[in-house]
Amino acid sequence: MYWSIDPNTSELIGKIVLTSARPEDIPGFLITTEPPKKKKGYAIIYNIDQGKWEQVKDNRGVTGFLDGCEYTHKELLPLPDGFTKERPQMSEEEMLNWLRQLRNSFLVMTDWFMLADNFNKLSQEQADDIQDYRQELRDWPETYELKENEHGISWPILIKAPSWYEIDDIPY
């Protein structure tokens, strides 16, 4: 009886029965020693250097946060440094810097309207709306007010774009 291991991770794949194999014909990914019984939450790997089976914590599928972003661990490796189950909390300064970047992207998305060929095609009401909207964006976040969301986190209220403005209208 032989046990097959993944050639990349050395993780146990399963049991194989070979009826006419000579020891010199057995490929390196087949192991002749029986593995231990698998513990819940662990994976069984074969340590090739030490020639023995080991149980390692299986973190695949564990979700949390890494560098402030949602993260799902997908490999049979330890969780990376900086991984946390807790949603990271931003300081007000960090939040405002992030929101300024978001605000800047809204300004970039409306730059197209400010080109003379495009601006001249707007009605007077649309031209006034887009100029007012851009001015509100430039003034923000200095003029922001906080509103608590459903998670109890206070966020600045973003400026609402004119009702006629659709991002899909902009040819990129």
N, CA, C and O of each residue as an XYZ file, in Angstrom:
688
protein
N       0.843     -1.165      0.000
C       0.000      0.000      0.000
C       0.898      1.240      0.000
O       1.957      1.257      0.626
N       0.449      2.282     -0.719
C       1.212      3.515     -0.851
C       0.284      4.696     -0.610
O      -0.932      4.593     -0.775
N       0.878      5.824     -0.216
C       0.118      7.044     -0.002
C       0.672      8.109     -0.927
O       1.877      8.360     -0.973
N      -0.234      8.725     -1.658
C       0.127      9.742     -2.642
C       0.157     11.117     -1.973
O      -0.709     11.450     -1.164
N       1.175     11.908     -2.331
C       1.261     13.273     -1.806
C       1.283     14.256     -2.974
O       1.711     13.927     -4.080
N       0.816     15.458     -2.701
C       0.863     16.528     -3.692
C       2.335     16.894     -3.914
O       3.045     17.159     -2.943
N       2.814     16.918     -5.169
C       4.234     17.193     -5.405
C       4.666     18.608     -5.014
O       5.856     18.850     -4.809
N       3.718     19.546     -4.907
C       4.074     20.930     -4.544
C       4.035     21.174     -3.043
O       4.922     21.832     -2.499
N       3.011     20.647     -2.365
C       2.833     20.934     -0.941
C       3.203     19.763     -0.040
O       3.325     19.933      1.173
N       3.382     18.583     -0.615
C       3.627     17.344      0.134
C       2.439     16.932      0.981
O       2.579     16.123      1.897
N       1.268     17.482      0.684
C       0.055     17.128      1.420
C      -0.448     15.762      0.979
O      -0.397     15.414     -0.201
N      -0.932     14.997      1.948
C      -1.502     13.689      1.674
C      -2.718     13.837      0.758
O      -3.627     14.621      1.032
N      -2.715     13.070     -0.331
C      -3.854     13.058     -1.246
C      -4.720     11.841     -0.975
O      -5.941     11.958     -0.862
N      -4.110     10.697     -0.873
C      -4.903      9.496     -0.625
C      -4.090      8.219     -0.724
O      -2.877      8.242     -0.928
N      -4.793      7.104     -0.572
C      -4.175      5.780     -0.568
C      -4.201      5.216     -1.989
O      -5.163      5.414     -2.730
N      -3.126      4.510     -2.356
C      -3.025      3.881     -3.676
C      -2.547      2.446     -3.487
O      -1.673      2.173     -2.665
N      -3.124      1.546     -4.250
C      -2.690      0.151     -4.224
C      -2.001     -0.146     -5.548
O      -2.605     -0.020     -6.614
N      -0.724     -0.543     -5.474
C       0.023     -0.962     -6.664
C       0.274     -2.458     -6.535
O       0.765     -2.923     -5.506
N      -0.053     -3.188     -7.547
C       0.064     -4.646     -7.440
C       1.416     -5.176     -7.885
O       1.868     -6.199     -7.370
N       2.068     -4.517     -8.819
C       3.305     -5.109     -9.334
C       4.450     -4.103     -9.379
O       5.239     -4.100    -10.324
N       4.542     -3.259     -8.370
C       5.606     -2.258     -8.377
C       6.835     -2.767     -7.634
O       6.736     -3.363     -6.562
N       7.995     -2.516     -8.234
C       9.253     -2.774     -7.541
C       9.622     -1.484     -6.820
O       9.254     -0.407     -7.287
N      10.323     -1.553     -5.721
C      10.663     -0.340     -4.977
C      11.322      0.727     -5.846
O      11.058      1.915     -5.664
N      12.179      0.322     -6.791
C      12.855      1.312     -7.644
C      11.908      1.953     -8.664
O      12.260      2.962     -9.274
N      10.711      1.384     -8.857
C       9.732      1.936     -9.797
C       8.748      2.899     -9.131
O       7.926      3.503     -9.820
N       8.812      3.052     -7.825
C       7.842      3.896     -7.110
C       8.243      5.363     -7.274
O       9.354      5.744     -6.905
N       7.351      6.184     -7.824
C       7.681      7.609     -7.988
C       7.816      8.310     -6.637
O       7.312      7.829     -5.621
N       8.502      9.452     -6.642
C       8.782     10.182     -5.407
C       7.564     10.708     -4.686
O       7.639     11.010     -3.495
N       6.426     10.828     -5.386
C       5.242     11.347     -4.720
C       4.399     10.239     -4.087
O       3.286     10.496     -3.627
N       4.919      9.011     -4.059
C       4.261      7.912     -3.348
C       5.107      7.551     -2.129
O       6.318      7.353     -2.232
N       4.453      7.470     -0.988
C       5.137      7.214      0.278
C       4.701      5.835      0.778
O       3.534      5.458      0.672
N       5.662      5.099      1.320
C       5.362      3.728      1.754
C       4.951      3.634      3.222
O       4.368      2.626      3.621
N       5.235      4.650      4.038
C       4.852      4.580      5.459
C       3.443      5.152      5.642
O       3.073      6.145      5.016
N       2.683      4.512      6.498
C       1.298      4.929      6.718
C       1.241      6.265      7.461
O       1.977      6.463      8.428
N       0.376      7.183      7.022
C       0.266      8.479      7.713
C      -0.546      8.350      8.996
O      -1.286      7.382      9.172
N      -0.408      9.332      9.899
C      -1.220      9.313     11.128
C      -2.674      9.669     10.793
O      -2.970     10.150      9.700
N      -3.553      9.428     11.734
C      -4.953      9.801     11.573
C      -5.041     11.334     11.607
O      -4.416     11.982     12.446
N      -5.803     11.883     10.708
C      -5.903     13.335     10.573
C      -6.692     13.939     11.731
O      -7.773     13.468     12.084
N      -6.112     15.018     12.323
C      -6.806     15.767     13.371
C      -7.678     16.836     12.713
O      -7.342     17.348     11.646
N      -8.791     17.165     13.351
C      -9.691     18.185     12.833
C      -8.953     19.536     12.765
O      -8.297     19.949     13.722
N      -9.079     20.214     11.607
C      -8.448     21.524     11.433
C      -6.990     21.448     11.016
O      -6.306     22.470     10.955
N      -6.509     20.246     10.729
C      -5.113     20.055     10.347
C      -5.038     19.341      9.000
O      -5.990     18.687      8.576
N      -3.909     19.475      8.347
C      -3.624     18.730      7.123
C      -2.418     17.842      7.410
O      -1.568     18.176      8.235
N      -2.357     16.732      6.734
C      -1.226     15.821      6.900
C      -0.275     16.038      5.729
O      -0.668     15.945      4.566
N       0.976     16.327      6.053
C       1.996     16.489      5.011
C       3.149     15.536      5.297
O       3.350     15.087      6.426
N       3.888     15.247      4.255
C       5.063     14.399      4.420
C       6.295     15.288      4.353
O       6.557     15.927      3.334
N       7.048     15.324      5.448
C       8.278     16.104      5.507
C       9.371     15.276      4.832
O       9.923     14.354      5.432
N       9.668     15.609      3.605
C      10.615     14.833      2.803
C      12.014     14.870      3.407
O      12.717     13.859      3.402
N      12.428     16.032      3.931
C      13.762     16.162      4.524
C      13.934     15.244      5.739
O      14.994     14.647      5.929
N      12.886     15.139      6.555
C      12.967     14.322      7.765
C      12.414     12.910      7.562
O      12.553     12.055      8.437
N      11.789     12.668      6.410
C      11.264     11.339      6.122
C      10.142     10.910      7.047
O      10.053      9.741      7.423
N       9.264     11.876      7.422
C       8.159     11.509      8.309
C       6.934     12.375      8.036
O       7.026     13.454      7.451
N       5.780     11.866      8.481
C       4.521     12.580      8.364
C       4.404     13.620      9.465
O       4.908     13.426     10.571
N       3.720     14.754      9.149
C       3.478     15.806     10.138
C       2.046     16.320      9.980
O       1.457     16.258      8.901
N       1.520     16.814     11.062
C       0.211     17.478     11.028
C       0.479     18.984     11.101
O       1.181     19.462     11.993
N      -0.093     19.718     10.148
C       0.070     21.180     10.145
C      -1.310     21.828     10.155
O      -2.258     21.319      9.557
N      -1.401     22.951     10.841
C      -2.665     23.694     10.919
C      -3.085     24.060      9.505
O      -2.295     24.610      8.737
N      -4.325     23.755      9.165
C      -4.852     24.044      7.831
C      -5.665     25.335      7.886
O      -6.805     25.349      8.349
N      -5.058     26.413      7.406
C      -5.699     27.729      7.441
C      -6.400     28.083      6.129
O      -6.879     29.206      5.971
N      -6.465     27.149      5.198
C      -7.132     27.451      3.925
C      -8.600     27.774      4.186
O      -9.290     27.076      4.929
N      -9.051     28.845      3.558
C     -10.442     29.267      3.716
C     -10.668     30.203      4.888
O     -11.773     30.718      5.060
N      -9.631     30.436      5.705
C      -9.774     31.360      6.825
C      -9.875     32.780      6.250
O      -9.072     33.176      5.404
N     -10.866     33.531      6.719
C     -11.054     34.895      6.228
C     -10.774     35.891      7.331
O     -10.959     35.611      8.515
N     -10.329     37.045      6.918
C     -10.023     38.127      7.843
C      -9.540     39.320      7.053
O     -10.067     39.628      5.983
N      -8.526     39.996      7.589
C      -8.029     41.214      6.963
C      -6.506     41.186      6.909
O      -5.839     40.724      7.835
N      -5.980     41.690      5.805
C      -4.539     41.791      5.615
C      -4.277     43.133      4.956
O      -4.832     43.430      3.898
N      -3.438     43.937      5.572
C      -3.131     45.280      5.073
C      -4.396     46.099      4.870
O      -4.492     46.872      3.917
N      -5.367     45.931      5.763
C      -6.589     46.721      5.709
C      -7.640     46.217      4.735
O      -8.730     46.785      4.664
N      -7.338     45.164      3.982
C      -8.270     44.644      2.977
C      -8.785     43.276      3.401
O      -8.109     42.540      4.120
N     -10.005     42.940      2.941
C     -10.528     41.608      3.206
C      -9.620     40.586      2.532
O      -9.112     40.818      1.436
N      -9.425     39.456      3.199
C      -8.453     38.472      2.735
C      -8.963     37.071      3.064
O      -9.445     36.821      4.169
N      -8.851     36.160      2.097
C      -9.147     34.743      2.314
C      -7.876     33.961      2.035
O      -7.306     34.050      0.947
N      -7.436     33.197      3.021
C      -6.199     32.423      2.891
C      -6.472     31.198      2.023
O      -7.440     30.476      2.263
N      -5.633     30.955      1.019
C      -5.899     29.886      0.059
C      -4.832     28.807      0.010
O      -5.005     27.815     -0.697
N      -3.745     28.968      0.733
C      -2.633     28.023      0.613
C      -2.396     27.275      1.921
O      -2.804     27.719      2.994
N      -1.740     26.153      1.807
C      -1.399     25.358      2.984
C      -0.087     25.910      3.553
O       0.954     25.253      3.521
N      -0.169     27.097      4.057
C       0.961     27.809      4.655
C       0.442     28.514      5.898
O      -0.767     28.682      6.056
N       1.342     28.926      6.781
C       0.876     29.715      7.930
C       0.240     31.024      7.447
O       0.542     31.512      6.358
N      -0.637     31.574      8.271
C      -1.234     32.864      7.937
C      -0.127     33.915      7.859
O       0.821     33.867      8.644
N      -0.232     34.866      6.923
C       0.837     35.856      6.772
C       0.892     36.833      7.943
O      -0.106     37.055      8.629
N       2.074     37.412      8.161
C       2.228     38.448      9.185
C       1.284     39.593      8.860
O       1.136     39.971      7.698
N       0.658     40.134      9.866
C      -0.263     41.248      9.667
C      -1.712     40.807      9.488
O      -2.612     41.646      9.462
N      -1.952     39.491      9.363
C      -3.324     38.987      9.221
C      -4.054     39.178     10.548
O      -3.484     38.951     11.615
N      -5.302     39.590     10.476
C      -6.121     39.729     11.668
C      -7.561     39.364     11.349
O      -8.034     39.582     10.233
N      -8.250     38.814     12.323
C      -9.682     38.508     12.173
C     -10.517     39.768     12.393
O     -11.651     39.867     11.925
N      -9.943     40.714     13.105
C     -10.661     41.940     13.455
C     -10.605     42.929     12.288
O      -9.558     43.113     11.669
N     -11.739     43.558     11.998
C     -11.761     44.612     10.980
C     -10.899     45.760     11.497
O     -11.120     46.263     12.598
N      -9.908     46.173     10.691
C      -9.046     47.256     11.168
C      -9.829     48.568     11.293
O     -10.697     48.869     10.474
N      -9.514     49.314     12.303
C     -10.153     50.608     12.513
C      -9.243     51.708     11.980
O      -8.052     51.743     12.288
N      -9.804     52.591     11.189
C      -9.031     53.717     10.673
C      -9.131     54.870     11.658
O     -10.173     55.089     12.276
N      -8.042     55.599     11.795
C      -8.119     56.843     12.544
C      -8.887     57.836     11.670
O      -9.053     57.609     10.472
N      -9.344     58.907     12.251
C     -10.069     59.908     11.459
C      -9.169     60.456     10.351
O      -9.630     60.693      9.234
N      -7.902     60.654     10.658
C      -6.972     61.167      9.640
C      -6.805     60.176      8.476
O      -6.817     60.575      7.312
N      -6.650     58.886      8.799
C      -6.537     57.871      7.741
C      -7.800     57.811      6.894
O      -7.735     57.699      5.670
N      -8.948     57.887      7.556
C     -10.210     57.849      6.834
C     -10.323     59.056      5.905
O     -10.726     58.914      4.751
N      -9.971     60.229      6.396
C     -10.082     61.431      5.560
C      -9.104     61.391      4.393
O      -9.436     61.851      3.300
N      -7.899     60.849      4.600
C      -6.958     60.699      3.476
C      -7.515     59.751      2.418
O      -7.421     60.023      1.221
N      -8.097     58.633      2.868
C      -8.693     57.685      1.936
C      -9.855     58.329      1.189
O     -10.002     58.153     -0.021
N     -10.685     59.083      1.925
C     -11.836     59.729      1.297
C     -11.414     60.843      0.351
O     -12.091     61.094     -0.646
N     -10.307     61.513      0.648
C      -9.780     62.518     -0.300
C      -9.385     61.854     -1.612
O      -9.624     62.398     -2.691
N      -8.778     60.671     -1.512
C      -8.425     59.941     -2.742
C      -9.683     59.572     -3.521
O      -9.715     59.674     -4.748
N     -10.715     59.145     -2.805
C     -11.985     58.829     -3.449
C     -12.573     60.092     -4.101
O     -13.038     60.057     -5.240
N     -12.543     61.186     -3.367
C     -13.025     62.474     -3.894
C     -12.261     62.856     -5.163
O     -12.855     63.307     -6.143
N     -10.945     62.672     -5.134
C     -10.133     63.008     -6.313
C     -10.534     62.163     -7.518
O     -10.528     62.649     -8.649
N     -10.884     60.892     -7.278
C     -11.309     60.053     -8.400
C     -12.645     60.544     -8.960
O     -12.874     60.451    -10.166
N     -13.546     61.074     -8.088
C     -14.798     61.649     -8.580
C     -14.518     62.885     -9.432
O     -15.172     63.103    -10.452
N     -13.558     63.683     -9.015
C     -13.188     64.856     -9.817
C     -12.653     64.436    -11.186
O     -13.004     65.022    -12.211
N     -11.804     63.418    -11.183
C     -11.256     62.926    -12.457
C     -12.380     62.437    -13.366
O     -12.342     62.658    -14.576
N     -13.377     61.775    -12.788
C     -14.482     61.257    -13.601
C     -15.313     62.385    -14.213
O     -15.993     62.168    -15.216
N     -15.270     63.576    -13.634
C     -16.037     64.689    -14.200
C     -15.168     65.620    -15.038
O     -15.685     66.569    -15.629
N     -13.861     65.371    -15.103
C     -12.983     66.203    -15.937
C     -13.457     66.230    -17.387
O     -13.346     67.249    -18.070
N     -13.982     65.107    -17.844
C     -14.425     64.989    -19.233
C     -15.429     66.085    -19.584
O     -15.404     66.625    -20.690
N     -16.320     66.412    -18.630
C     -17.338     67.444    -18.885
C     -16.716     68.825    -19.049
O     -17.296     69.692    -19.703
N     -15.555     69.032    -18.468
C     -14.953     70.360    -18.465
C     -14.167     70.667    -19.737
O     -13.750     71.808    -19.938
N     -13.960     69.685    -20.587
C     -13.320     69.951    -21.880
C     -14.271     70.804    -22.704
O     -15.476     70.554    -22.725
N     -13.740     71.796    -23.372
C     -14.578     72.780    -24.079
C     -15.592     72.115    -25.006
O     -16.764     72.489    -25.001
N     -15.163     71.144    -25.793
C     -16.085     70.500    -26.738
C     -17.257     69.841    -26.021
O     -18.375     69.837    -26.537
N     -17.015     69.288    -24.850
C     -18.073     68.598    -24.107
C     -18.900     69.571    -23.272
O     -20.119     69.432    -23.173
N     -18.230     70.560    -22.669
C     -18.924     71.521    -21.803
C     -19.945     72.319    -22.606
O     -21.034     72.615    -22.115
N     -19.590     72.666    -23.842
C     -20.490     73.454    -24.694
C     -21.738     72.688    -25.104
O     -22.716     73.295    -25.540
N     -21.723     71.364    -24.972
C     -22.892     70.550    -25.321
C     -23.886     70.444    -24.163
O     -25.008     69.976    -24.354
N     -23.479     70.882    -22.947
C     -24.357     70.807    -21.782
C     -25.367     71.947    -21.802
O     -25.086     73.037    -22.301
N     -26.546     71.676    -21.251
C     -27.502     72.772    -21.071
C     -26.948     73.690    -19.977
O     -26.019     73.314    -19.264
N     -27.513     74.881    -19.847
C     -27.045     75.812    -18.816
C     -27.236     75.196    -17.428
O     -26.385     75.353    -16.553
N     -28.366     74.491    -17.231
C     -28.631     73.846    -15.938
C     -27.590     72.755    -15.650
O     -27.093     72.652    -14.529
N     -27.262     71.945    -16.658
C     -26.262     70.893    -16.476
C     -24.879     71.488    -16.214
O     -24.132     70.994    -15.369
N     -24.543     72.560    -16.951
C     -23.238     73.213    -16.750
C     -23.130     73.752    -15.324
O     -22.095     73.601    -14.676
N     -24.206     74.383    -14.839
C     -24.205     74.906    -13.468
C     -24.102     73.757    -12.460
O     -23.355     73.839    -11.485
N     -24.872     72.673    -12.714
C     -24.846     71.520    -11.811
C     -23.452     70.922    -11.708
O     -22.968     70.655    -10.607
N     -22.808     70.711    -12.841
C     -21.499     70.041    -12.810
C     -20.449     70.940    -12.177
O     -19.565     70.454    -11.471
N     -20.535     72.247    -12.420
C     -19.587     73.168    -11.782
C     -19.818     73.216    -10.272
O     -18.859     73.228     -9.499
N     -21.087     73.244     -9.845
C     -21.385     73.245     -8.404
C     -20.909     71.947     -7.759
O     -20.323     71.959     -6.676
N     -21.168     70.820     -8.438
C     -20.756     69.507     -7.933
C     -19.242     69.448     -7.766
O     -18.742     68.992     -6.737
N     -18.518     69.909     -8.774
C     -17.050     69.889     -8.703
C     -16.548     70.807     -7.587
O     -15.572     70.477     -6.913
N     -17.200     71.949     -7.383
C     -16.790     72.857     -6.310
C     -17.046     72.222     -4.946
O     -16.220     72.329     -4.039
N     -18.198     71.559     -4.804
C     -18.478     70.859     -3.542
C     -17.440     69.768     -3.282
O     -17.003     69.581     -2.147
N     -17.047     69.055     -4.331
C     -16.011     68.032     -4.175
C     -14.680     68.659     -3.753
O     -13.989     68.133     -2.881
N     -14.330     69.778     -4.373
C     -13.053     70.424     -4.000
C     -13.080     70.934     -2.556
O     -12.062     70.901     -1.865
N     -14.251     71.409     -2.101
C     -14.373     71.924     -0.724
C     -14.391     70.793      0.309
O     -14.045     70.992      1.473
N     -14.789     69.639     -0.128
C     -14.916     68.495      0.756
C     -13.569     67.790      0.845
O     -12.926     67.732     -0.203
N     -13.064     67.263      1.908
C     -13.769     66.944      3.144
C     -13.720     68.023      4.217
O     -14.181     67.791      5.335
N     -13.177     69.192      3.910
C     -13.135     70.235      4.939
C     -14.543     70.591      5.414
O     -14.708     71.056      6.542
N     -15.552     70.385      4.584
C     -16.931     70.746      4.921
C     -17.775     69.534      5.296
O     -19.002     69.627      5.344
N     -17.128     68.389      5.563
C     -17.906     67.170      5.773
C     -18.655     67.178      7.094
O     -18.304     67.897      8.029
N     -19.700     66.358      7.144
C     -20.367     66.047      8.400
C     -20.404     64.530      8.524
O     -20.460     63.816      7.522
N     -20.373     64.050      9.750
C     -20.343     62.603      9.980
C     -21.760     62.055     10.120
O     -22.648     62.701     10.676
N     -21.941     60.844      9.598
C     -23.206     60.124      9.756
C     -22.861     58.696     10.139
O     -22.014     58.071      9.501
N     -23.503     58.176     11.167
C     -23.227     56.820     11.639
C     -23.942     55.810     10.738
O     -25.130     55.951     10.448
N     -23.187     54.775     10.294
C     -23.798     53.735      9.448
C     -24.376     52.626     10.318
O     -24.366     52.721     11.546
N     -24.884     51.564      9.671
C     -25.549     50.475     10.408
C     -24.603     49.693     11.312
O     -25.057     48.949     12.181
N     -23.275     49.851     11.119
C     -22.295     49.151     11.952
C     -21.795     50.023     13.102
O     -20.895     49.632     13.846
N     -22.390     51.208     13.239
C     -21.972     52.115     14.303
C     -20.714     52.888     13.983
O     -20.104     53.480     14.874
N     -20.311     52.890     12.706
C     -19.110     53.618     12.295
C     -19.539     54.957     11.714
O     -20.431     55.014     10.868
N     -18.913     56.021     12.162
C     -19.240     57.349     11.646
C     -18.428     57.622     10.390
O     -17.198     57.562     10.404
N     -19.132     57.922      9.303
C     -18.496     58.216      8.021
C     -18.935     59.581      7.543
O     -20.070     59.992      7.783
N     -18.040     60.290      6.866
C     -18.468     61.548      6.258
C     -19.501     61.285      5.161
O     -19.437     60.277      4.458
N     -20.427     62.186      5.034
C     -21.440     62.077      3.992
C     -20.807     62.557      2.689
O     -20.240     63.648      2.630
N     -20.905     61.741      1.656
C     -20.366     62.120      0.354
C     -21.318     63.067     -0.349
O     -22.517     63.083     -0.069
N     -20.778     63.848     -1.257
C     -21.572     64.783     -2.040
C     -22.315     64.009     -3.118
O     -21.732     63.165     -3.798
N     -23.597     64.297     -3.274
C     -24.408     63.606     -4.271
C     -24.223     64.278     -5.621
O     -24.296     65.502     -5.740
N     -23.981     63.455     -6.640
C     -23.819     63.962     -7.998
C     -25.166     64.453     -8.524
O     -26.213     64.033     -8.031
N     -25.147     65.335     -9.518
C     -26.413     65.775    -10.129
C     -27.215     64.568    -10.614
O     -26.641     63.569    -11.048
N     -28.534     64.662    -10.541
C     -29.400     63.525    -10.853
C     -29.253     63.058    -12.302
O     -29.479     61.883    -12.589
N     -28.886     63.940    -13.208
C     -28.758     63.565    -14.622
C     -27.410     62.930    -14.931
O     -27.233     62.356    -16.006
N     -26.452     63.023    -14.005
C     -25.085     62.563    -14.252
C     -24.995     61.048    -14.118
O     -25.341     60.499    -13.072
N     -24.539     60.373    -15.151
C     -24.337     58.928    -15.139
C     -22.923     58.635    -15.599
O     -22.496     59.116    -16.649
N     -22.193     57.848    -14.819
C     -20.814     57.523    -15.174
C     -20.768     56.826    -16.526
O     -19.808     56.999    -17.277
N     -21.795     56.038    -16.847
C     -21.815     55.301    -18.127
C     -21.821     56.244    -19.335
O     -21.512     55.824    -20.450
N     -22.176     57.524    -19.115
C     -22.231     58.489    -20.218
C     -20.841     58.924    -20.670
O     -20.690     59.514    -21.740
N     -19.823     58.632    -19.855
C     -18.472     59.128    -20.151
C     -17.733     58.114    -21.003
O     -17.525     56.978    -20.575
N     -17.331     58.511    -22.212
C     -16.592     57.561    -23.070
C     -15.116     57.544    -22.696
O     -14.408     58.527    -22.912
N     -14.648     56.430    -22.136
C     -13.220     56.315    -21.789
C     -12.508     55.552    -22.854
O     -11.299     55.341    -22.759
